[in-house]
Every structure is written in C-alpha cells, then in structure tokens.
Amino acid sequence: MKKLAVGIMSGTSLDGIDIVITEIEGFYSNTHLNVLAFQTIDYEEKLLSRIKKSLSTKESSSQLLCSLNFELGYAYANAVKKVCENHKINLDEIDFIASHGQTIYHIGETNNEFIKSSLQLGEGSVIANECKTTVVSNFRAADIAAGGQGAPLVPFADYILFTDENNNRVMHNIGGISNVTVLKKQGTIAEVIAFDTGPGNMMIDYAAQELFNVTYDDNGDIARSGDIINLMLEELLEHEFLSKLPPKSTGREEFGDWYTKLIIDKYKQFDNKDIITTLTYFSALSITHAYEKFIIPNLKVDEIIVSGGGANNNFLLDLLKENLSEIKILKLEDIGFDSSIKEALAFVVLANETLNYNPSNVKSATGANKFVILGQVNYVIKD
C-alpha cells in the first residue's frame, strides 16, 4: 500500500531543517520511493543561537534542554507545514513523519563518568499533535539499549537504496562528520560495513566562519590557495579516534567548535589560509586512512559515491581522488540521485520499517548485539 511520508533531518552542520516529502510503498528490499518535494527551512536566529548554546557543556542547562526539546518540536512541525503549503500538498494526507531530531550530545562508549548514550531533541509528541499524524522519532535509543552506539543508522537505507549487483560500492557522506557505508555487490545486510571516519566539514566550516567571516569555504577555494602547516597536520593526525577500530561513531564531542578553536589558537601565528588548507588536508587524510586501514584490505572497492556538503568542496574531492586514485569517485548526482535529500529520505525508510514492525539497525555498523526495531512512535486520534 502506497503511503505519503515526510522525513525531517537536522545535522551537525546546523545549516537548516531538511524536509523531504515522498511516496513510499513496500518494505525492506521491496521498498519503492517517489520523491515529491524537498526544501531546507532555515532556523530562526534565536532558536539557532539556543541550539548552539545547548551544545556547550559550559553554557547549557537542564532548563534549556527541557524547553529546547519542545521548541524544536514546534520548529520541525512548522517546517513540515510550510513545505506542504509551498508544494501544495495536503497536510491531512500525510500518513507518517520520520524525525531524526537535533543531536545535542553523543557518547559512543561508556567511560569512567558517563555511560553510552545519545540525546536528540525535537519532541515527537509535539510534531504529531501539530501535524495530526503518526510520528516516528528518537531512532538511536533502541540500538544503544541493545549494546550498539546508536550510529550510524543511515547504512540500512544505503543498503536498501544503493546496493549494486555489479560493483562493490562505498556510499560516502561528508557532512559535519564523514561516514562510510560499504556495500558488497549482491551482498546481504549482514555484510554491510559502516562507520564514521572522522571530521568532514565541521572543523573547516568553523574555521572559515572564525577566520574569514564566511559560512563555509566555497568550492574549497580558500584551502586551495594556502599551504600545509606540517606541525598542525601531524598533531591532528594523531587524534585517537582515527586509530579506533570500527564500529565507531563520533561528533561534536570530539571534533566540534571547542577542539577546532583550540587548534586555531595554537597555530594562530600562521596565515589564516594555511589553517583552512591544513584542516582540509586533515579531513582528506583521515578519510584516506580509513579506506587504507579498514576497507581496502578486506574488499576491492570499485566506486565511491560521495554525498553531503563535502561533495561541493572541489578541493577536498581533488585530494580524495589523488589519494585514492585507483578507485572511481563519483557524486551521488552522477547516479541520478539528489544528495541533498539523502539523509532525510533515509529516516523515512527507517520509520517505514518501524511501522511495519521490522528491525532496521545494522549490527556490524553500530556494534549492537541484536537486531532491533528503531524509533519511538507517537500516534494521534484523527478528528
């Protein structure tokens, strides 16, 4: 039975609320999608400021997190309404909404002080009440409860949407964080390998904002004009996350603004362009390292399909093509898919499995000890 669904995604880059509206039919390997609309809705400046404040362990508070959970719920609901209105889609016809929520903090491994956990805000009950339809949200918790890291979750959708019969393919998303999904040709879900490789755009974007007062390094032009700071690059490449074995996940907690500021301040005597260049090389080399150490020894990779904001950083892509010269590197658009919709659409796929009572975590990606049904469901009584 064909359903009308909405996917909501807000990533680590905080560059807006991605809304995709799609028809979906079937489930698992029989899933069929027909995208009807996509739009990114900007955060209101006040709300964006409050999200950034909540990300800081020094500035955040229990009151802020409590309120922000509902504030984001209303923001997501309003974004859905706006996109439906803009594309002349009747909100009453929406069968379900999938909302990832805004990640505030992610603890991938238990340590001496805190246990493995993850917090995404954007109350599903608010979205369900405002949009008057079923909402699936809080996807990571069930996987963590089953011993996993709760991330990455997109690999299930990658497997459903992009497995190729003829090629060993790696789906590589370069957002704030860089992550890979390795899809063996004609492989099973149990054969999927997926993990975070380290920073994608996150550190570069912060440095571009602080040093050049621009949102990001457009096309990688700033990085292309500078030189490598060898001492800085050596320090960055010693980051312990790079040597961790998959499955592994990371985020702002390790590569966020605080860490980037620490690095910028330490090397402030160097030219600003050179700092951007070095951070771009760091992203490229951390990605290359992941392929050389964790992927290529186990599988001959035929092609890498790049998506996310990093796909628009031509200098970063040039570095990857140079470092991984024996592998064909394409953009998602080269295989007929719009990369801007990928993550929001992925959570529609996950929510669809949830509503069909099917598990959708990839144990080899998250480290979970069993397959689980992801997400918490908010139902509504139709008027």
N, C-alpha and C positions, 0 to 999 in steps of 0.2 A: 504494500500500500504506500503510495507516494505521500510524503509529508512536507510541510513548509517549515523550515527551521532557520534559526538565527544563531550565528556564532559571534561571541564577544571576546576580544583579546586586547590586553594592555600589557606590553612587555617591559623589560628592564630599561629600555631607552626612554620611556615616558613620553613618546612623541605623539600620543593621542590614543583614542579608543577605536580600534578596528572593528567594524561591523560588517559581517557578510550575511546575505540572505540567500538561501539555496533550497531547492527541492532535493529531497533525499528519499531513496527507495531501496528496500532490501537491507541486508546487514552482512557483516564480515566480508568475505570475498565476493559476495553478490551485491555490494554497495554500489549504487549509481547516484551521481550528483549532477545537478544542473544549476549553476550559479546564476542568480537573477540580479543581484545588486551587491555593490561593495562601496564603502565610504569610511574614511577616517575622520572622526569628530575630535576636534581639539579640546583639551581640558581647559576649563576656565582657570585663569591665572591664580585665583585664590585657592582653588582646590589643588592645583598643581603644586603650589607652594606648601600646602599642608601635607601632601603625599611625600614630598622631598624631606620635610621635617620629620615625618614618621619613620623615614629610613635611617635616621641618625639615632644611634644608641644614646647619644648625649642629649638630644633635643626632644625625643619622643616621650610620650607619657601614656599611661593606661587610658586616661580620658580621651586623648587624641585618637588612639586606635579604636576605642569603642565608638566614638562618633563617626570616624572616617569610614568604618565598615558600612554604615548606613548611608553616609554621604555618597560613597562610591556606588552603592546600590541604586540610589536615585539617579546619579550621573549616567550609569550604564542604561538604565531604563529609559531615560530621556534621549539618549543617543539612539537607541533602537527605534523609539517613536519618530525621531527626526529623520532617520534613514528611510523608514517605511513611508513617511509622508513625502519625502523628496522623490522616491521612486514609485509613488502611487501604489503601494502595497498595503492592503487592509490589515491592520494590526490584529483584528479579530480572527484572521485566517492563519495566524502563526500557531503551529502545533507545539513547538517547544523551542526553548532558548538554551544554549550552552554558553556558560560564562566561566572563563578561567579565573578571573579576578586579578587584582594587583598584588604581586608578590612583595611583601614587606620584609620578610626575613626567612632565610632558608638555612637549616642546619643539617647538612648531608650526613654527618657522622656524629655519634654520641661522643662527648668529651668529658673531662673531669667535672664540668659545671652544668652542662646542658645535654639533654637527650635529643636524639634525631627527631626533627620536626620541621614543619614548614607552615607559613602563615600567608594566606591570600585573602585580601579584603574585597568586599563588594557583596553585601548580603543578598543571597538568593531569594529570600522571602520578600524582600523589597521589590526586586525585579519582577517576581511572579505576581505580586499584588498590583504593581503599576501597569504591567503589560498584560495581565489577566491570562496567563498561560503557564504551562509547566516549565520549570527552570531546573537545569542540572548544573551544579557548581561544586566548588571545593574538591576538585578531582584528585589532588595529591594524597590526601589523608589515608585513604584505604590502602594504597600501596605501601606507605610508611608503616602502617599498622601491621602489614604482612612482612615487615623486615626490609623493605626497599627504601630508596632515597626519595621516592615521590617524584622523581625526574630522572631523565627526560620522559615525557609522555607522548610526544608527537610521533615517535617511531612507529607506534601502532598504525596511525593514519598514513605514515610514509609507506609502510608495508602494503596497506590496502590500496593506496592510490598510485604508487610508483614502482612496484616490483616489475622488473623487465624479464621476459623469457630468455633474452639473448645476451644480456650484459650483466656483469657484476657491477652494480651501481651504488655510489655513495651519495645520499642526499645531504648536502652540507648547508646548514643555515648559519649565516653570520649576522646575528643581531647584536644586542649588547654583549651577549655571551655567544661563543661559537660552539656549535654542536653538530655531531655527525650521526647518520643512520646508515649502516652498511647493509645493503640488500643483495644477497646472493641470488644469481639468476635461478629462477624456478625454485627458490628457497622457501622454507617454511617459516612461520613466525618464531619458532624456537631457534632458528639460525640467525636471526637479526642481531646485529651488534650495534649498540648506540651509547654515546657518552658525550659529555661536554669536553671540549679540548682546551678551554681557557677563555681569555677575553676575545671578543670580536671587535665591535665598535666602541665599547663602553669607555675605555681609557682614552682613546683617540678623541671621542666626542667631548669629553670633559676638558681635555687639554685645549681643544680648539675653542671652546667657549671661554676658558680662563685666559688663554694667551692671545687669541685673535678676535674675541667677541663675535664669533660666528657659531651657528648651531652645530655644524659638523664640517669636516674637511671635504668639500665638494669635489668629487672625482679623484680625491687623493692628491690634488694639485699642490697643496702646501707640503705634504710629505715628499712629493717628487722633487721639490725644489731644495730640499735640505740634505744634510749629511748625517751619517750614523754617529751617535755618541757611544763608542765601544764600551766604556766602563758601565754606562747606564744599561746597555743591552745585555751585557754579561750578568749584571745584577738581576735584571728582570727574568732572564732565562734560568736563573737558579731558584725561581719560585717553586715551592714544594709540590704545588698542585700538578705541575707538568709531569712529575715522575710517578704520581699515583697510578695504580692500575685500574682500568675500567672494571666494573661500572663506577662512574663518578660523575658528580654534578657540582656546579659552582654558581656564583652570582656576585652581587654587590658586596657581600660579606668579605670576599677575598680580592676582587678586582674593581671595587667601586670608587667613588669620589675620594674617600679618605686615603686610599692607597695611591691613587693617581696623584693627589695633592702632595703626598709625602715624597713621591719620586720627582715631581716637578720642582718642589722646593729644594731638594737635594742637588739638583742639576741646573739650578736657575742661572748659573754663570754662563751657560751655553746659550747659543742662539735659539729663539723660540721655534723656528722652523725645524731645527735639528731635533728638538724634543718630539715634535709631531712625527718626524721621519722615523725616529728610533722606536716610538710606540707602535707605529705601523709595521715596522720590521718585527717587533715582538709578537704582534698578532699573527703575522705570516709565518714566523718561525715556530711558534707554539703549535700552530695548525700542522705545519710540515712535520714537526716532531711526532705528533700524534699518529700521522699516517705511517711514518717510517718505523715507529716502535710498536704500534698496536694493531695496525690494519694490514699494511703491505706484506709483512712476513707470513700472514695467515691466508691471504687471498689476493689474487691478481685483479686489481681494480681496473675496469675498462673505462669508466667515466665517472666524473664528479659533477653533480648538478648543484650549483650554488644559488641560494636564495637569501632573502633578508637584505637589510640596508647595506651590508658589506658588499653585496653584488654590484652596487653602484659606485664603489670605490675602485676605480680602474687601476690605480697604483697597487693597491692590495692584491687585486686579481692578477696583475702582471707578475708580482712577486711569487704568488702561488703557482702560476704557470711555469715560471722559471725554476722553482724549487721541485715541482712535481712534473717535470717536462715529459715524462713517458706516459702520462695519463691525460686523456681528453677532459678538458674542463669547460663546462657549459653553464649558462644561466638557465634558470627554470623556464624562462620565456622561450628558450630555444627548443623546448619540447612541448610548447603550446600551452603553458600554464602560467597564470599571473602570480608572481611570487608574493605580491602584497597581500593576497588573501589566504596564503597557505596556513598560517597558524590558527587564525580564526576558524577556518574551514576544518582544520584537524580536530578541534574540540566539538564541532558538530558531529563528526564521525564518532568520537568517543562517547558523546552523550547519546547518540543513536544506539550504540551497543548497550549502554546502561539501561536505556528504556526497553531494550529487548532482553534484559536480564543476562547479558553476556559480559564476560571479563574483557578488559582491553588494556591491561598493563603488559609490558614486555619484560619478563623476568630478567633476561640477560642484559637489559638496559638499565634497570633500576636496582637489581640485586634482591628483589623480593623473593620470598621462599615459596610463593604460590601465586596462581592467577587469581585476581580479584575483580569484582565489579566496581568501577570507579565512580566517584561523584556522589553528592547528596542531592536528593530530588525534592523540590517544592511543588506540590500540586495546588491547583486552585479550583474552586467551585464556580463554574460558569454561570453568569447571571441568566 
